[in-house]
Amino acid sequence: MANTIEYNGYIGSVEYSPEDKCFFGKLEMIDDLVTFEATTADELEKNFHNVVDEYIQTCKELGREPQKVYKGVFNVRIDPELHKKIYQEALKAGVSLNAFVQQVLKKEVLQHKIS
């Protein structure tokens, strides 16, 4: 289980500082740095909701898109033998390597969403 929290389509990372005895995190998948903290789980959830709402409102006031824009391009480093096997499977399926990888990733992500 990942240390994340979700609200209104936004995901926040969550960590705990034993030295400070507090939870802290940041809003992920945005271009800005937005952080939150709390000493209890209930307070953490409340503070996270507040920073998300405030961030959305600030973006509206500035006329900016709040969510990070994804271009659909990313580099993945894998074992050369796996690369070869994936390419072979793409050839057998009659699709490009990119199309094959996209199909496999989409299938995997959809399966995780259901379970």
N, CA, C and O of each residue as an XYZ file, in Angstrom:
460
protein
N       0.842     -1.182      0.000
C       0.000      0.000      0.000
C       0.886      1.243      0.000
O       1.763      1.391      0.851
N       0.653      2.115     -0.942
C       1.442      3.339     -1.055
C       0.975      4.354     -0.022
O      -0.174      4.324      0.420
N       1.860      5.236      0.350
C       1.526      6.295      1.302
C       1.008      7.505      0.552
O       1.705      8.503      0.372
N      -0.249      7.382      0.115
C      -0.874      8.478     -0.622
C      -2.269      8.727     -0.061
O      -2.847      7.897      0.640
N      -2.777      9.894     -0.396
C      -4.123     10.298     -0.018
C      -4.748     10.938     -1.246
O      -4.060     11.615     -2.009
N      -6.047     10.730     -1.446
C      -6.718     11.259     -2.636
C      -7.925     12.104     -2.254
O      -8.620     11.841     -1.273
N      -8.143     13.132     -3.073
C      -9.304     14.005     -2.880
C      -9.538     14.799     -4.150
O      -8.613     15.414     -4.682
N     -10.759     14.790     -4.633
C     -11.178     15.631     -5.759
C     -10.285     15.458     -6.984
O     -10.035     16.421     -7.709
N      -9.799     14.233     -7.220
C      -8.951     13.964     -8.375
C      -7.478     14.263     -8.167
O      -6.687     14.152     -9.104
N      -7.099     14.637     -6.964
C      -5.707     14.952     -6.662
C      -5.127     13.895     -5.729
O      -5.839     13.306     -4.916
N      -3.833     13.668     -5.859
C      -3.124     12.708     -5.023
C      -2.036     13.443     -4.258
O      -1.301     14.260     -4.813
N      -1.952     13.136     -2.987
C      -0.892     13.694     -2.157
C      -0.025     12.569     -1.616
O      -0.531     11.513     -1.235
N       1.272     12.796     -1.583
C       2.175     11.839     -0.943
C       2.156     12.127      0.550
O       1.980     13.273      0.963
N       2.338     11.082      1.365
C       2.313     11.251      2.817
C       3.513     10.540      3.432
O       3.804      9.390      3.105
N       4.199     11.238      4.322
C       5.311     10.659      5.071
C       5.133     11.020      6.539
O       4.336     11.889      6.894
N       5.889     10.336      7.372
C       5.827     10.609      8.806
C       7.223     10.936      9.316
O       8.196     10.269      8.965
N       7.310     11.960     10.138
C       8.576     12.352     10.757
C       8.520     11.994     12.239
O       7.844     12.668     13.016
N       9.239     10.921     12.637
C       9.238     10.557     14.060
C       9.871     11.642     14.938
O       9.471     11.831     16.087
N      10.861     12.353     14.388
C      11.513     13.415     15.164
C      10.527     14.527     15.512
O      10.499     15.021     16.640
N       9.715     14.912     14.518
C       8.762     16.002     14.720
C       7.393     15.501     15.169
O       6.524     16.292     15.537
N       7.210     14.190     15.136
C       5.926     13.574     15.474
C       4.787     14.172     14.655
O       3.737     14.536     15.185
N       5.028     14.263     13.339
C       3.980     14.786     12.470
C       4.020     14.117     11.101
O       5.048     13.608     10.654
N       2.864     14.140     10.462
C       2.735     13.688      9.086
C       2.971     14.894      8.189
O       2.645     16.022      8.558
N       3.528     14.660      7.026
C       3.694     15.746      6.061
C       3.612     15.162      4.655
O       3.828     13.968      4.448
N       3.300     16.015      3.709
C       3.209     15.545      2.335
C       3.150     16.687      1.366
O       3.215     17.861      1.731
N       3.023     16.301      0.105
C       2.904     17.321     -0.936
C       1.909     16.847     -1.976
O       1.656     15.651     -2.127
N       1.360     17.796     -2.677
C       0.425     17.537     -3.760
C       1.229     17.069     -4.958
O       2.140     17.764     -5.408
N       0.898     15.893     -5.478
C       1.626     15.313     -6.607
C       0.929     15.647     -7.929
O      -0.228     16.065     -7.950
N       1.646     15.457     -9.008
C       1.134     15.594    -10.365
C       0.704     17.015    -10.729
O      -0.202     17.219    -11.537
N       1.372     17.991    -10.114
C       1.154     19.389    -10.460
C       2.524     20.024    -10.685
O       3.544     19.458    -10.291
N       2.549     21.177    -11.305
C       3.816     21.856    -11.572
C       4.302     22.688    -10.386
O       5.473     23.063    -10.336
N       3.425     22.976     -9.439
C       3.767     23.812     -8.299
C       4.104     22.953     -7.074
O       3.817     21.756     -7.050
N       4.698     23.559     -6.086
C       4.980     22.874     -4.830
C       3.923     23.287     -3.810
O       3.877     24.437     -3.373
N       3.080     22.335     -3.442
C       2.034     22.568     -2.448
C       2.186     21.486     -1.391
O       2.111     20.296     -1.695
N       2.399     21.905     -0.146
C       2.641     20.953      0.938
C       1.560     21.065      2.005
O       0.807     22.037      2.058
N       1.508     20.043      2.850
C       0.572     20.029      3.968
C       1.189     19.200      5.086
O       2.085     18.391      4.849
N       0.701     19.409      6.314
C       1.208     18.634      7.452
C       0.149     18.578      8.531
O      -0.816     19.343      8.519
N       0.345     17.648      9.477
C      -0.598     17.477     10.577
C       0.001     16.533     11.613
O       0.982     15.837     11.353
N      -0.611     16.526     12.788
C      -0.144     15.618     13.841
C      -1.050     14.400     14.002
O      -0.671     13.439     14.672
N      -2.246     14.420     13.396
C      -3.153     13.267     13.449
C      -3.626     12.935     12.037
O      -3.529     13.757     11.127
N      -4.130     11.734     11.873
C      -4.638     11.319     10.561
C      -5.839     12.157     10.145
O      -5.945     12.554      8.985
N      -6.743     12.428     11.078
C      -7.915     13.247     10.756
C      -7.508     14.656     10.324
O      -8.043     15.202      9.359
N      -6.567     15.224     11.046
C      -6.075     16.566     10.723
C      -5.360     16.561      9.365
O      -5.478     17.507      8.587
N      -4.620     15.483      9.097
C      -3.920     15.352      7.821
C      -4.919     15.374      6.666
O      -4.728     16.094      5.686
N      -5.974     14.589      6.788
C      -6.985     14.536      5.734
C      -7.647     15.896      5.541
O      -7.844     16.342      4.411
N      -7.989     16.551      6.644
C      -8.613     17.887      6.575
C      -7.669     18.889      5.912
O      -8.082     19.643      5.030
N      -6.406     18.899      6.334
C      -5.436     19.842      5.762
C      -5.184     19.566      4.286
O      -5.016     20.492      3.492
N      -5.160     18.280      3.922
C      -4.985     17.931      2.504
C      -6.154     18.459      1.685
O      -5.949     19.070      0.636
N      -7.369     18.230      2.148
C      -8.551     18.748      1.438
C      -8.472     20.262      1.288
O      -8.778     20.810      0.229
N      -8.057     20.930      2.360
C      -7.960     22.396      2.321
C      -6.939     22.872      1.292
O      -7.219     23.806      0.539
N      -5.746     22.241      1.242
C      -4.739     22.711      0.291
C      -5.163     22.430     -1.149
O      -4.854     23.211     -2.049
N      -5.868     21.324     -1.373
C      -6.367     21.042     -2.723
C      -7.366     22.116     -3.131
O      -7.263     22.683     -4.219
N      -8.330     22.396     -2.261
C      -9.346     23.417     -2.571
C      -8.707     24.787     -2.787
O      -9.077     25.511     -3.711
N      -7.749     25.138     -1.933
C      -7.063     26.426     -2.074
C      -6.251     26.489     -3.368
O      -6.221     27.523     -4.035
N      -5.599     25.391     -3.719
C      -4.802     25.346     -4.942
C      -5.692     25.525     -6.166
O      -5.364     26.297     -7.067
N      -6.807     24.819     -6.200
C      -7.739     24.943     -7.327
C      -8.242     26.375     -7.439
O      -8.299     26.929     -8.537
N      -8.606     26.978     -6.312
C      -9.094     28.357     -6.312
C      -8.014     29.323     -6.784
O      -8.304     30.228     -7.565
N      -6.787     29.151     -6.329
C      -5.681     30.022     -6.745
C      -5.452     29.907     -8.248
O      -5.240     30.916     -8.922
N      -5.492     28.703     -8.769
C      -5.301     28.513    -10.215
C      -6.404     29.203    -11.002
O      -6.141     29.812    -12.039
N      -7.647     29.110    -10.514
C      -8.765     29.790    -11.182
C      -8.522     31.296    -11.212
O      -8.706     31.951    -12.238
N      -8.105     31.830    -10.061
C      -7.862     33.271     -9.969
C      -6.732     33.712    -10.895
O      -6.755     34.826    -11.419
N      -5.740     32.837    -11.099
C      -4.606     33.165    -11.968
C      -4.849     32.786    -13.428
O      -4.033     33.092    -14.297
N      -5.969     32.122    -13.692
C      -6.266     31.685    -15.058
C      -5.332     30.596    -15.548
O      -5.015     30.527    -16.736
N      -4.893     29.747    -14.634
C      -3.949     28.667    -14.963
C      -4.612     27.313    -14.863
O      -5.575     27.130    -14.118
N      -4.088     26.364    -15.621
C      -4.528     24.980    -15.542
C      -3.892     24.356    -14.300
O      -2.667     24.367    -14.178
N      -4.695     23.810    -13.369
C      -4.112     23.292    -12.135
C      -3.340     21.981    -12.290
O      -2.278     21.817    -11.689
N      -3.852     21.064    -13.076
C      -3.192     19.769    -13.220
C      -2.011     19.874    -14.174
O      -2.041     20.637    -15.139
N      -0.981     19.103    -13.892
C       0.169     19.027    -14.774
C      -0.283     18.418    -16.101
O      -1.072     17.472    -16.117
N       0.206     18.948    -17.191
C      -0.125     18.426    -18.508
C       0.885     17.343    -18.870
O       2.096     17.558    -18.800
N       0.377     16.192    -19.253
C       1.248     15.089    -19.650
C       1.257     14.978    -21.159
O       0.209     15.020    -21.804
N       2.457     14.835    -21.721
C       2.633     14.803    -23.166
C       2.434     13.419    -23.760
O       2.311     13.277    -24.977
N       2.401     12.390    -22.906
C       2.240     11.033    -23.416
C       3.554     10.405    -23.841
O       3.566      9.395    -24.545
N       4.658     10.999    -23.415
C       5.980     10.480    -23.757
C       6.791     10.349    -22.473
O       6.909     11.300    -21.701
N       7.353      9.149    -22.252
C       8.272      8.970    -21.136
C       9.240      7.849    -21.479
O       8.905      6.929    -22.225
N      10.430      7.936    -20.933
C      11.456      6.922    -21.175
C      11.431      5.892    -20.067
O      11.300      6.229    -18.890
N      11.557      4.640    -20.451
C      11.600      3.548    -19.486
C      12.847      2.730    -19.763
O      13.094      2.325    -20.899
N      13.630      2.489    -18.727
C      14.827      1.668    -18.876
C      14.506      0.261    -18.414
O      14.091      0.045    -17.276
N      14.705     -0.703    -19.321
C      14.422     -2.095    -18.995
C      15.590     -2.965    -19.424
O      16.465     -2.535    -20.174
N      15.586     -4.173    -18.943
C      16.592     -5.157    -19.307
C      16.563     -5.389    -20.825
O      15.476     -5.523    -21.387
N      17.705     -5.442    -21.502
C      17.734     -5.636    -22.954
C      17.009     -6.902    -23.419
O      16.388     -6.904    -24.482
N      17.084     -7.966    -22.636
C      16.392     -9.201    -23.019
C      14.875     -9.019    -22.971
O      14.156     -9.527    -23.831
N      14.396     -8.296    -21.966
C      12.961     -7.998    -21.889
C      12.548     -7.127    -23.068
O      11.491     -7.350    -23.659
N      13.360     -6.150    -23.415
C      13.099     -5.278    -24.560
C      12.908     -6.133    -25.816
O      11.966     -5.933    -26.583
N      13.806     -7.075    -26.004
C      13.743     -7.969    -27.168
C      12.436     -8.773    -27.165
O      11.777     -8.883    -28.199
N      12.065     -9.328    -26.019
C      10.850    -10.143    -25.927
C       9.594     -9.303    -26.178
O       8.655     -9.752    -26.836
N       9.592     -8.095    -25.652
C       8.444     -7.218    -25.882
C       8.321     -6.895    -27.368
O       7.224     -6.905    -27.926
N       9.444     -6.613    -27.994
C       9.421     -6.303    -29.428
C       8.926     -7.512    -30.222
O       8.154     -7.352    -31.167
N       9.355     -8.706    -29.854
C       8.894     -9.918    -30.524
C       7.373    -10.064    -30.404
O       6.693    -10.404    -31.371
N       6.856     -9.802    -29.204
C       5.411     -9.905    -28.997
C       4.654     -8.851    -29.810
O       3.566     -9.114    -30.321
N       5.234     -7.673    -29.921
C       4.613     -6.620    -30.732
C       4.571     -7.043    -32.204
O       3.564     -6.845    -32.884
N       5.659     -7.619    -32.682
C       5.688     -8.097    -34.067
C       4.621     -9.154    -34.297
O       3.907     -9.110    -35.298
N       4.509    -10.104    -33.374
C       3.504    -11.165    -33.492
C       2.093    -10.602    -33.480
O       1.207    -11.117    -34.163
N       1.886     -9.554    -32.711
C       0.565     -8.929    -32.625
C       0.289     -7.999    -33.805
O      -0.840     -7.548    -33.999
N       1.333     -7.715    -34.593
C       1.167     -6.861    -35.766
C       1.000     -5.394    -35.440
O       0.347     -4.651    -36.174
N       1.601     -4.977    -34.321
C       1.514     -3.567    -33.934
C       2.918     -3.042    -33.639
O       3.866     -3.812    -33.484
N       3.027     -1.737    -33.566
C       4.319     -1.135    -33.222
C       4.666     -1.425    -31.767
O       3.800     -1.789    -30.972
N       5.925     -1.261    -31.434
C       6.372     -1.444    -30.057
C       5.620     -0.489    -29.127
O       5.179     -0.888    -28.050
N       5.475      0.766    -29.542
C       4.760      1.751    -28.725
C       3.309      1.337    -28.502
O       2.803      1.413    -27.382
N       2.643      0.900    -29.563
C       1.242      0.492    -29.442
C       1.112     -0.718    -28.526
O       0.186     -0.793    -27.718
N       2.038     -1.665    -28.652
C       1.992     -2.857    -27.815
C       2.176     -2.500    -26.340
O       1.419     -2.960    -25.486
N       3.182     -1.680    -26.048
C       3.444     -1.281    -24.661
C       2.247     -0.513    -24.115
O       1.862     -0.712    -22.962
N       1.661      0.348    -24.911
C       0.489      1.104    -24.457
C      -0.659      0.159    -24.117
O      -1.326      0.340    -23.098
N      -0.899     -0.850    -24.961
C      -1.974     -1.817    -24.705
C      -1.737     -2.579    -23.402
O      -2.655     -2.756    -22.602
N      -0.499     -3.027    -23.196
C      -0.174     -3.789    -21.992
C      -0.324     -2.918    -20.741
O      -0.884     -3.364    -19.739
N       0.173     -1.686    -20.797
C       0.062     -0.788    -19.645
C      -1.399     -0.451    -19.350
O      -1.813     -0.427    -18.191
N      -2.166     -0.195    -20.388
C      -3.582      0.132    -20.212
C      -4.317     -1.033    -19.553
O      -5.093     -0.832    -18.618
N      -4.074     -2.238    -20.035
C      -4.698     -3.426    -19.459
C      -4.323     -3.568    -17.985
O      -5.185     -3.849    -17.153
N      -3.071     -3.378    -17.663
C      -2.598     -3.509    -16.282
C      -3.215     -2.456    -15.379
O      -3.645     -2.767    -14.268
N      -3.263     -1.234    -15.835
C      -3.822     -0.151    -15.021
C      -5.317     -0.363    -14.796
O      -5.813     -0.136    -13.692
N      -6.035     -0.792    -15.819
C      -7.470     -1.039    -15.669
C      -7.750     -2.189    -14.722
O      -8.731     -2.147    -13.978
N      -6.911     -3.219    -14.731
C      -7.074     -4.329    -13.803
C      -6.883     -3.878    -12.368
O      -7.610     -4.319    -11.478
N      -5.919     -3.010    -12.133
C      -5.663     -2.514    -10.777
C      -6.793     -1.625    -10.291
O      -7.084     -1.588     -9.095
N      -7.428     -0.914    -11.200
C      -8.511     -0.020    -10.824
C      -9.723     -0.823    -10.333
O     -10.443     -0.394     -9.431
N      -9.931     -1.975    -10.935
C     -11.072     -2.810    -10.592
C     -10.854     -3.512     -9.257
O     -11.767     -3.592     -8.434
N      -9.640     -4.019     -9.044
C      -9.395     -4.802     -7.823
C      -9.143     -3.961     -6.612
O      -8.923     -4.495     -5.525
